[in-house]
Amino acid sequence: MDLTENVLELAPTSVVRQGASDFAAALAETPQFRAFEQATERFRQDQAAQQALQSYQQKQQSLRALLMLNAVSADQRAELEQLQNAFVHQPVVQEYFTAQTELASLCQLLGDMLSESTGLNYATACGASCCG
């Protein structure tokens, strides 16, 4: 009878930390990460986008209880949607969302590659709290 042990090789903590640090440094050098950082900074500096976000969030907060109860009037819902559209259609916001999506796609690809190379399902190991 052939008994095969399924042993997971454990690396020293220092090796794991160095590997994680190297991985993070390599990720930070990708065009997707750099584009996301630049888009984030432009978004933070854009006063019109920040004001549109603040207006939308304030209205959403003021309607929170009614939204949870599905008791928002048609006028209130229309105003909230108008504020949301005013925010999301700002060019700097669209640039930010695009950069965020491209970075998330890269991270998904890298997670898949990690899963394949380690034989572990990276997304499952992370759980819903960090990977989706």
C-alpha positions as a Markdown table, in Angstrom:
| # | Residue | x | y | z |
|---|---|---|---|---|
| 1 | Met | 0.0 | 0.0 | 0.0 |
| 2 | Asp | 1.4 | 3.4 | -1.1 |
| 3 | Leu | 0.9 | 6.1 | 1.5 |
| 4 | Thr | 1.7 | 9.5 | 0.3 |
| 5 | Glu | 1.9 | 12.4 | 2.7 |
| 6 | Asn | 0.5 | 15.7 | 1.6 |
| 7 | Val | 2.9 | 18.1 | 3.3 |
| 8 | Leu | 2.7 | 21.8 | 3.0 |
| 9 | Glu | 6.2 | 23.3 | 3.1 |
| 10 | Leu | 6.4 | 26.2 | 5.4 |
| 11 | Ala | 9.0 | 29.0 | 4.9 |
| 12 | Pro | 10.5 | 31.0 | 7.7 |
| 13 | Thr | 8.7 | 34.2 | 8.5 |
| 14 | Ser | 11.6 | 36.3 | 7.2 |
| 15 | Val | 11.5 | 34.7 | 3.8 |
| 16 | Val | 7.7 | 35.2 | 3.6 |
| 17 | Arg | 8.0 | 38.8 | 4.6 |
| 18 | Gln | 10.8 | 39.4 | 2.1 |
| 19 | Gly | 8.8 | 37.7 | -0.7 |
| 20 | Ala | 5.7 | 39.8 | 0.2 |
| 21 | Ser | 7.9 | 43.0 | 0.2 |
| 22 | Asp | 9.4 | 42.1 | -3.2 |
| 23 | Phe | 5.9 | 41.3 | -4.6 |
| 24 | Ala | 4.5 | 44.7 | -3.3 |
| 25 | Ala | 7.5 | 46.6 | -4.8 |
| 26 | Ala | 7.0 | 44.9 | -8.2 |
| 27 | Leu | 3.3 | 45.6 | -8.1 |
| 28 | Ala | 4.0 | 49.3 | -7.3 |
| 29 | Glu | 6.1 | 49.5 | -10.5 |
| 30 | Thr | 3.4 | 48.3 | -12.8 |
| 31 | Pro | 1.7 | 50.8 | -15.2 |
| 32 | Gln | -1.7 | 49.9 | -13.7 |
| 33 | Phe | -0.6 | 50.8 | -10.1 |
| 34 | Arg | 1.1 | 54.0 | -11.2 |
| 35 | Ala | -2.0 | 55.0 | -13.2 |
| 36 | Phe | -4.2 | 54.3 | -10.2 |
| 37 | Glu | -2.0 | 56.4 | -7.9 |
| 38 | Gln | -2.0 | 59.3 | -10.3 |
| 39 | Ala | -5.8 | 59.1 | -10.9 |
| 40 | Thr | -6.3 | 59.0 | -7.1 |
| 41 | Glu | -4.2 | 62.1 | -6.6 |
| 42 | Arg | -6.0 | 64.0 | -9.4 |
| 43 | Phe | -9.3 | 62.9 | -7.9 |
| 44 | Arg | -8.3 | 64.1 | -4.4 |
| 45 | Gln | -7.2 | 67.5 | -5.8 |
| 46 | Asp | -10.2 | 68.1 | -8.0 |
| 47 | Gln | -12.5 | 70.4 | -6.1 |
| 48 | Ala | -15.5 | 69.9 | -8.3 |
| 49 | Ala | -15.3 | 66.2 | -8.0 |
| 50 | Gln | -14.9 | 66.4 | -4.2 |
| 51 | Gln | -17.9 | 68.8 | -3.9 |
| 52 | Ala | -20.0 | 66.5 | -6.1 |
| 53 | Leu | -19.0 | 63.5 | -3.9 |
| 54 | Gln | -19.8 | 65.4 | -0.7 |
| 55 | Ser | -23.2 | 66.5 | -2.0 |
| 56 | Tyr | -24.1 | 63.0 | -3.1 |
| 57 | Gln | -23.0 | 61.5 | 0.2 |
| 58 | Gln | -24.8 | 64.1 | 2.3 |
| 59 | Lys | -28.0 | 63.5 | 0.5 |
| 60 | Gln | -27.6 | 59.7 | 0.7 |
| 61 | Gln | -26.9 | 60.0 | 4.4 |
| 62 | Ser | -30.0 | 62.2 | 5.0 |
| 63 | Leu | -32.1 | 59.6 | 3.2 |
| 64 | Arg | -30.5 | 56.5 | 4.8 |
| 65 | Ala | -33.4 | 55.4 | 6.9 |
| 66 | Leu | -35.9 | 56.0 | 4.1 |
| 67 | Leu | -33.7 | 54.1 | 1.7 |
| 68 | Met | -33.5 | 51.1 | 4.0 |
| 69 | Leu | -37.2 | 51.1 | 4.3 |
| 70 | Asn | -37.7 | 51.6 | 0.6 |
| 71 | Ala | -39.8 | 54.6 | 1.5 |
| 72 | Val | -38.0 | 57.3 | -0.6 |
| 73 | Ser | -40.3 | 59.4 | -2.7 |
| 74 | Ala | -39.9 | 59.6 | -6.4 |
| 75 | Asp | -38.6 | 63.2 | -6.1 |
| 76 | Gln | -36.1 | 62.3 | -3.5 |
| 77 | Arg | -34.9 | 59.3 | -5.5 |
| 78 | Ala | -34.6 | 61.5 | -8.6 |
| 79 | Glu | -32.5 | 64.1 | -6.7 |
| 80 | Leu | -30.2 | 61.4 | -5.3 |
| 81 | Glu | -29.7 | 59.9 | -8.8 |
| 82 | Gln | -29.0 | 63.4 | -10.2 |
| 83 | Leu | -26.4 | 64.0 | -7.5 |
| 84 | Gln | -24.9 | 60.5 | -8.2 |
| 85 | Asn | -24.8 | 61.2 | -11.9 |
| 86 | Ala | -23.2 | 64.6 | -11.4 |
| 87 | Phe | -20.4 | 62.8 | -9.4 |
| 88 | Val | -19.8 | 59.8 | -11.6 |
| 89 | His | -19.8 | 61.7 | -14.9 |
| 90 | Gln | -16.9 | 64.0 | -13.8 |
| 91 | Pro | -14.0 | 63.2 | -16.1 |
| 92 | Val | -11.6 | 62.8 | -13.2 |
| 93 | Val | -14.0 | 60.3 | -11.5 |
| 94 | Gln | -14.3 | 58.3 | -14.6 |
| 95 | Glu | -10.5 | 58.2 | -14.9 |
| 96 | Tyr | -10.3 | 57.1 | -11.3 |
| 97 | Phe | -12.8 | 54.3 | -11.8 |
| 98 | Thr | -11.1 | 53.1 | -15.0 |
| 99 | Ala | -7.7 | 53.0 | -13.2 |
| 100 | Gln | -9.2 | 51.2 | -10.3 |
| 101 | Thr | -10.8 | 48.6 | -12.6 |
| 102 | Glu | -7.5 | 48.0 | -14.4 |
| 103 | Leu | -5.6 | 47.6 | -11.2 |
| 104 | Ala | -8.2 | 45.2 | -9.8 |
| 105 | Ser | -8.0 | 43.1 | -13.0 |
| 106 | Leu | -4.2 | 43.0 | -12.7 |
| 107 | Cys | -4.5 | 41.9 | -9.0 |
| 108 | Gln | -7.0 | 39.2 | -10.0 |
| 109 | Leu | -4.6 | 37.9 | -12.6 |
| 110 | Leu | -1.8 | 37.9 | -10.1 |
| 111 | Gly | -3.9 | 36.1 | -7.6 |
| 112 | Asp | -4.7 | 33.5 | -10.2 |
| 113 | Met | -1.0 | 33.2 | -11.0 |
| 114 | Leu | -0.2 | 32.8 | -7.3 |
| 115 | Ser | -2.9 | 30.1 | -6.9 |
| 116 | Glu | -1.5 | 28.2 | -9.9 |
| 117 | Ser | 2.1 | 28.4 | -8.8 |
| 118 | Thr | 1.5 | 27.5 | -5.2 |
| 119 | Gly | -1.3 | 24.9 | -5.7 |
| 120 | Leu | -3.5 | 26.9 | -3.3 |
| 121 | Asn | -6.6 | 28.8 | -4.2 |
| 122 | Tyr | -5.4 | 32.3 | -3.3 |
| 123 | Ala | -8.9 | 33.9 | -3.4 |
| 124 | Thr | -10.4 | 31.2 | -1.2 |
| 125 | Ala | -7.5 | 31.4 | 1.2 |
| 126 | Cys | -8.1 | 35.2 | 1.5 |
| 127 | Gly | -11.8 | 34.9 | 2.1 |
| 128 | Ala | -14.5 | 37.4 | 1.2 |
| 129 | Ser | -13.1 | 40.1 | 3.5 |
| 130 | Cys | -10.2 | 41.0 | 1.3 |
| 131 | Cys | -10.8 | 39.4 | -2.1 |
| 132 | Gly | -14.4 | 39.9 | -2.8 |
